[in-house]
Structure formats: C-alpha cells, structure tokens
Amino acid sequence: MHWHLYILMWVSGSWKWTLRKNLESQNIYNLEFVKSYVSRPMRPGEVDGDMYHFISEDDFKTAIENDEFLEYAFVHQAAYYGTKKSDILDGIDDGKILIKEIDYQGLAKIKQEIPEFREHYTTIFLNVPEDIMVARNKERNPDVTQDEIDKRLMSLREEAKDLDDYDHVIDATQNPEKVMEDVLEIMKKED
C-alpha cells in the first residue's frame, strides 16, 4: 500500500497556519492534516476538532499510560501536545497523504520508537531567523510577554540546532504563497 507522511517542523512565526490554510484550499486529493491533541486551554477563536483536539491534562496523561500516542511532548514548558497512533493508522488504511506538524521532541520519538516508518516519511522544516520570529510573534499577539518570547526562542534554538537532520529546509521569510509552492514541489518530487 502506498502512503506517505510529511512531518512538518516549524519555528514560531514561520507561517505554519497560513501554510496549512493555503494547502487545504488547494483541494489536493487524499491530503489530510493529522490534528494534534493538546492539554492547553483553547485560545479565543479556536474550535475543538478544527486545528487541535483539546483534552484535559489528566486525560492526556491517561492516554500516555494507555500507550495511545505515536509521539507526544511537553512543549514551551506549558502543555502536552501529541499525535494519536490511531489517527495515523486510520490515514494509512485509507491510503492518505498525511501531513503532521510536530516539534523536534516528537520527531526524535518517532525516529526512536518506529524506525520502520522512515521510508514513509519526509521531514520539512520551516525556518526563520530569531529577529523575524520575535517580530511576527509580537505582531500576532501584542500582549505576548518576554517570558513567552524567551521560551519560544529556546525552542527555536533547539529545533534549528541540527538543520542537516531534516530532509528539506524552507526559508519561511518568503511570502506564504512561495512557502506553499516550495512544499508542493517537495511533495511532487517525493510522490
């Protein structure tokens, strides 16, 4: 059975949500974004099941104990994020082209736990320099605290530390349409 998982890595402020909306608007046959489960509260405008599945921290920990996650991590020292195995396996059974956004901790877990997946996934890293990440975060949320910015900077430095480990690195300082074109070109080559 032919299937492929595109693991989308990003740094904060790298057009991730814009890229997702742009790709979804392309109506690409059999393309599906795998939603993360998160333990943080919903932000204004968010809807459960749209971009994320929101569950309590206790329910998240129970799912961990029950080995329901393909990968999970405690992100930005604030909340759990994870991918349920069943969501990936259902997509595989349906022959989907899957896109999953995860962070470096999640990718490390996938590499360690299921090395046999390696022939079926491609990693794409959306990269921006620190100054642009800070500016975009402040533009998106003028009330962002310095502590939150510092946590995101720490994550950016960790995620961008080993750029050679990713299959593809995209310069996300480009306009969002160009970022989408770059991702589509990668998908065309990999298929």
Residue pairs with C-beta under 8 A, 6 or more apart in sequence:
1 92
1 95
2 95
3 91
3 92
3 95
3 96
3 97
3 98
3 120
4 97
4 98
4 120
4 121
4 122
4 190
4 191
5 88
5 98
5 99
5 100
5 117
5 120
5 121
5 122
6 97
6 98
6 99
6 100
6 121
6 122
6 124
6 183
6 186
6 187
6 190
7 100
7 102
7 107
7 110
7 121
7 122
7 123
7 124
8 16
8 19
8 99
8 100
8 101
8 102
8 124
8 126
8 183
9 101
9 102
9 103
9 104
9 107
9 123
9 124
9 125
9 126
9 159
9 166
10 16
10 101
10 125
10 126
10 159
10 172
11 126
11 127
11 128
11 133
11 152
11 155
11 156
11 159
11 160
11 172
12 133
12 136
12 137
12 152
12 155
12 156
13 128
13 132
13 133
13 134
13 135
13 136
13 137
13 140
13 152
14 126
14 127
14 128
14 133
14 172
15 126
15 172
15 176
15 179
16 101
16 126
17 51
18 176
18 179
19 126
19 176
19 179
19 180
19 183
20 33
20 51
20 99
20 101
22 176
22 177
22 180
23 31
23 33
23 99
23 180
23 183
23 184
24 31
24 33
26 180
26 184
28 97
30 95
30 96
30 97
31 96
31 97
31 99
32 91
32 96
32 97
32 98
32 99
33 98
33 99
33 100
33 101
34 83
34 87
34 88
34 91
34 98
34 99
34 100
35 49
35 51
35 52
35 53
35 87
36 52
36 53
36 81
36 82
36 83
36 101
36 102
37 52
37 53
37 54
37 55
37 60
37 63
37 69
37 72
37 80
37 81
37 82
37 83
37 84
38 52
38 53
38 54
38 55
38 79
38 80
38 81
38 82
39 54
39 55
39 56
39 57
39 59
39 60
39 79
39 80
39 81
40 54
40 78
40 79
41 54
42 48
42 54
46 52
46 54
48 54
55 63
57 79
57 80
60 72
60 80
60 82
61 80
63 69
63 82
63 84
64 72
64 82
67 85
68 84
68 85
68 86
69 82
69 83
69 84
69 85
70 82
70 83
70 84
70 85
70 88
70 109
70 110
70 113
70 114
71 82
71 83
71 102
71 105
71 106
71 107
71 109
71 110
71 113
72 80
72 81
72 82
72 83
72 106
72 109
73 80
73 81
73 82
73 102
73 103
73 105
73 106
73 109
74 80
75 81
75 103
75 105
75 155
76 148
76 151
76 152
76 155
77 151
78 151
81 102
81 103
81 106
82 106
83 100
83 102
83 106
88 98
88 100
91 98
92 98
97 187
97 191
102 110
103 155
103 159
104 158
104 159
107 123
110 117
110 121
111 118
122 167
122 168
122 186
122 190
123 165
123 166
123 167
123 168
124 166
124 167
124 168
124 169
124 170
124 183
124 186
125 159
125 160
125 163
125 166
125 168
125 169
125 170
126 170
126 172
126 179
127 160
127 163
127 169
127 170
127 171
127 172
128 136
128 171
128 172
128 173
129 173
130 153
130 156
130 157
132 173
133 152
133 153
133 156
134 149
134 153
137 144
137 148
137 149
137 152
138 144
138 149
163 169
168 186
170 179
170 182
170 183
172 179
174 182
